[in-house]
Amino acid sequence: MGRKSRMLGAVAMAIALLAAGCGDDDGGDASPAETTAGSTGGTTATSAATATTEAPTTGSTTTNEDEQCTAARKGGTLTVGEPAYSAGLDPAQVTGAAATTGGIEMTAIYDTLMRWNTEKAVYEPQVAQSLTPNADSSVWTLKLRPNVKFGNGDPLTADAVIASIERLRGARVSAASFVQLMTSMVAPDPMTVVFTLNAPWGDFPYFLAGSGGMIVNRAVASSMTPEAFNLNPTGAGVGPFELKRYAPKEEVVLSAKPDYWGGVVCVDEVRVISPQGDQALLEALKLGEIDLTVLEADPRYTAQAKEEGFPGAGAVSQASQLMINTVPGQPGADVNIRRALVAAIDLDLINTRVYDGTGVFASTIVPPDSALAVQGLTGPKYDPTLAKQLVTTAKAAGWDGKISVLYGQTAAEESVVVEGMLRAVGMDPQIELLATADLVSRVTTAKNFQVTTWSLNVLDSAPWARLDTNLRSTSTTNRSAFSDPRADAALLELRAASNTPAKAAAIGKLQTVWNDQVPGVLTRHTVEWITWDPKVHGVKPTREGVAMLDKVWIEK
């Protein structure tokens, strides 16, 4: 249970937008430089690009002696509030491993081979001992730490790593796309894995810092049905916590392992719940009902948490969108309807009316001040006159004007503003508000949507991975079914890019295609802000709103 803290002022009434929370992917970065235990990795260009968009970090995320978890500091329960309930605990079944998709609890159960250090803006080994590329970053050699064991007592070996990653092959999760990039995974000895890729990829550690680096004991997973394992992966991870209770859409309770490879785990128990929306999350933090949370939907609440002195850390998660289903038979298959949608929506009005002007709204893949932005290249423009003309043309061709738009259920204010804009240009929008988990299921499993709030979550430090899984024509997680050979070519160029200017040039080409074909309406660039009670220490933020809890302790 969370501890009662001082009562603070009531949160201003507002409705949070969940667009940024609906997506598939994990964040991260690396460079062709060697990434080993104790090294910083990352080239100067990569670090500089990250620094331009990394939000400031405050509070106790350091590992100095005064902040370390020790046996004397052991005890207590940490209550975590997440933006959405997880659909399960199996990285091969849950879409992504972010704060909105069970990333905190899955990281606590499985750990990750690599970790994205948000303070240093580099990758660091976590369960891995080292990760080293060859000269062109097409071959990566992973060394494992010795004496790491799964919860059931089995040793973590190179073969276990390979078996776990093979589980992702063909799975309907974002990490599966990256497994397809590997031409081989071999174990020259029990503690070494050599990954050979089908082309150079300097950001490969990104994969091992997310779902791909959550090593699942395949023997445990195969001993039960996939459905049963997704609800009870006890013994299958090497992380600091073991599952104690999982009640879907209610709570996840984890208990500390006494023999964690990383040493003493201070917090005895972690309880994960989901007060829906940033307003409810911040209010729960103020009241002491939760001890740690992630604010990502509404910039007003992130600003409020900072103003009221809550410690925190975060990074820009770029490019929320209204994603358009382009499958034949859907309204969005007509490029004129897609162009009408983007021309009908006034981003400045949304920012002013819904966010009091505190958001960063832009119709570009990266924000205008990003190191990866091409100077002078803008996104599609708000043009209601053009939108009306395009709607008239589409109706003359047989469209009835109806368009279904899915929103997170806490996004009522946003949906009302957008509905009015679409009606003003002659469309007949059908707005549907859903819980985040239900919205994700509608999009990823049922594929039953026309337009939906979604996210590209493009980080300056690893732009290709996110854009590729969302936009490549053959990607299994291309939810919009968008396909354009020019986009595929730009993505290939982005993958091979080894410095910031080259990455920016490739993104510029992709933006040009986006402006022409409009696979979605790009809206807001967000910050995923991890924040916690001042009595909580040792939080280790990593990718996409996820905090590692192995060193957390609670001041008594």
Secondary structure, DSSP 8 states (H G I E B T S, - for coil): ------------------GGG----------SS-EETT-----HHHHHHHHTTB---BSS---SGGGS--GGG---EEEEE-SS--S-S-TTTSS--STTTTHHHHHHHH--SEEEETTTTEEEESSEEEEEE-TTSSEEEEEE-TT-B-TTS-B--HHHHHHHHHHHTT-SSTHHHHHTTEEEEEEEETTEEEEEESS--TTTHHHHTTGGGS---HHHHTTS-HHHHHH--TT---SSEEEEEEETTTEEEEEE-TT-TTS----SEEEEE--SSHHHHHHHHHTTS-SEEEE-S-HHHHHHHHHTT--EEEEEEEEEEEEE--STTSGGGSHHHHHHHHHH--HHHHHHHHHTT-SEE-SSSS-TTSTT--TT-------HHHHHHHHHHHHHTT--SEEEEEEETT-HHHHHHHHHHHHHTT-EEEEEEE-HHHHHHIIIII---SEEEEEEEE-TTSHHHHHHHHH-TT-TT-TT----HHHHHHHHHHHH--SHHHHHHHHHHHHHHHHHH-SEEE-EEEEEEEEE-TTEE--EE-STT-EE-TT-EE--
